[in-house]
Amino acid sequence: MRTLVLLFGVALPLGCGAKAAQSLPDDPEQLVIYSIDGPYYVEHEGMIPPEKQKDALHGYPVLGKVVVADREKRRAVVRALKDASTAKTKPATKFNPRHAIGILHAGQSIELLISFQYQNYLGYREYKPLSESPKFISQQPEALLDELLTEAGVPLAPRVKHESD
């Protein structure tokens, strides 16, 4: 019975849309940073041509990615994401991701699609959404993610201001 209680204690928060960023493992086995072309997706109303679909993450085109091999850098990225998601601020309803994080730990995958422009993200666990609405994240980790992507030669999606902003 104790095992069931522990399992529910871990699985329930993630399954009910709790902040996925707060649930990230402190020392992930693998961490991938993606450059996401959310502006293209928004501009084309989600209509992605076949040549861009093969490199899509949760429907968004991927411009490139970097696997963060250095353990301390992985831990720094996770710390930055956790710190940036602690506020109880209500997130914007608009969503335009330019970044994503993929984590593999203990055989489980977690992804965050991040829209620093609107200070929110969507979390996924085992490729299933953790909530229907975005959760708040501050813009603090954006510079770190941009730096790691740029160092690896990965292009960044353009920053686009929309008419309704």
C-alpha positions in Angstrom: 0.0 0.0 0.0 2.8 2.4 0.8 4.2 1.9 -2.8 0.8 3.0 -4.3 0.7 6.1 -2.1 4.2 7.0 -3.3 3.4 6.4 -6.9 0.3 8.5 -6.7 2.2 11.2 -4.9 4.7 11.5 -7.8 2.4 10.8 -10.8 -0.6 12.9 -9.7 1.0 16.3 -9.8 2.3 15.8 -13.3 -0.9 14.3 -14.5 -3.1 17.1 -13.2 -1.2 19.9 -15.0 1.0 21.0 -12.1 4.0 23.0 -13.2 6.1 20.6 -15.2 9.1 22.9 -14.9 9.0 22.5 -11.1 9.0 18.7 -11.6 12.1 18.5 -13.7 14.8 16.3 -12.3 17.7 18.3 -10.8 20.3 16.1 -12.6 18.8 14.8 -15.8 20.5 12.0 -17.7 19.9 13.8 -21.0 18.9 17.3 -21.9 18.2 18.6 -25.4 17.6 22.3 -26.2 15.5 22.9 -29.4 15.2 26.1 -31.5 11.5 26.1 -32.4 10.0 28.1 -35.2 6.9 29.1 -33.4 6.6 32.3 -35.5 6.3 30.3 -38.7 3.7 28.1 -37.0 1.6 31.1 -35.9 2.0 32.9 -39.2 0.8 29.9 -41.1 -2.0 29.0 -38.6 -0.4 25.6 -37.8 -0.2 24.5 -41.4 3.2 23.0 -41.7 4.5 21.8 -45.1 5.5 18.1 -45.3 9.3 19.0 -45.5 9.0 20.7 -42.1 6.8 18.1 -40.4 9.6 15.5 -40.1 11.5 17.8 -37.8 8.5 18.9 -35.7 8.1 18.8 -32.0 4.5 18.7 -30.8 3.5 20.1 -34.2 6.0 23.0 -34.2 8.9 23.1 -36.7 12.3 22.6 -35.3 15.2 24.7 -36.6 17.8 22.7 -34.8 18.8 21.3 -31.5 21.8 20.8 -29.2 22.4 17.9 -26.8 23.9 19.3 -23.6 26.6 16.8 -22.8 28.1 18.7 -19.9 26.5 17.6 -16.6 26.9 21.0 -14.9 25.4 22.8 -17.9 22.4 20.5 -17.8 22.0 21.2 -14.1 22.3 24.9 -14.7 19.5 24.8 -17.4 17.2 22.9 -15.1 17.9 25.3 -12.2 17.2 28.3 -14.4 13.9 26.8 -15.6 12.8 25.9 -12.1 13.7 29.4 -10.7 11.9 31.1 -13.6 8.7 29.1 -13.0 8.2 29.7 -9.3 6.0 32.8 -9.5 2.3 32.5 -9.0 1.7 34.8 -11.9 -1.1 34.1 -14.3 0.3 33.3 -17.7 -0.7 34.9 -21.0 -3.1 33.0 -23.2 -1.1 33.7 -26.3 1.6 31.2 -27.1 4.5 31.5 -29.6 7.3 29.1 -28.7 10.9 29.7 -29.9 12.5 27.2 -27.5 11.9 23.7 -26.2 13.6 21.5 -23.7 13.6 17.7 -23.9 14.7 15.7 -20.9 15.2 12.0 -20.5 15.5 10.7 -16.9 14.9 7.3 -15.4 13.3 6.1 -18.7 10.8 9.0 -18.7 10.7 11.9 -21.2 9.5 15.4 -20.4 9.3 18.3 -22.9 8.7 21.9 -22.3 7.7 24.2 -25.3 8.6 27.7 -24.1 7.3 31.0 -25.3 9.5 33.6 -23.6 7.7 36.3 -25.6 4.5 35.6 -23.6 6.2 34.2 -20.6 4.6 30.8 -20.6 5.2 27.2 -21.5 3.4 23.9 -22.2 4.6 20.7 -20.6 4.5 17.2 -21.9 5.3 13.9 -20.3 5.8 10.8 -22.5 4.6 13.0 -25.4 1.2 13.7 -23.7 0.2 17.2 -22.6 0.2 17.9 -18.9 -2.4 20.6 -19.1 -4.5 22.4 -21.7 -3.4 25.8 -20.8 0.1 27.3 -20.6 1.9 27.8 -17.3 4.0 30.9 -16.3 7.7 31.1 -16.8 9.8 34.3 -16.7 12.2 35.4 -19.4 15.3 34.8 -17.3 16.4 31.5 -18.9 16.1 32.7 -22.5 19.6 34.2 -22.7 21.2 30.9 -21.4 19.2 28.8 -23.9 20.1 31.2 -26.8 23.7 31.1 -25.8 23.9 27.3 -25.8 22.0 27.1 -29.1 24.2 29.8 -30.7 27.4 28.2 -29.5 26.3 25.0 -31.2 25.6 26.8 -34.5 21.8 26.3 -34.2 19.7 29.1 -35.8 17.2 31.0 -33.6 13.7 31.8 -34.8 13.1 35.5 -35.4 11.4 37.5 -32.6 8.1 38.6 -34.1 5.7 41.2 -32.8 2.2 40.4 -33.7 -0.5 43.0 -34.5 -2.6 41.9 -31.5 0.3 42.3 -29.0 
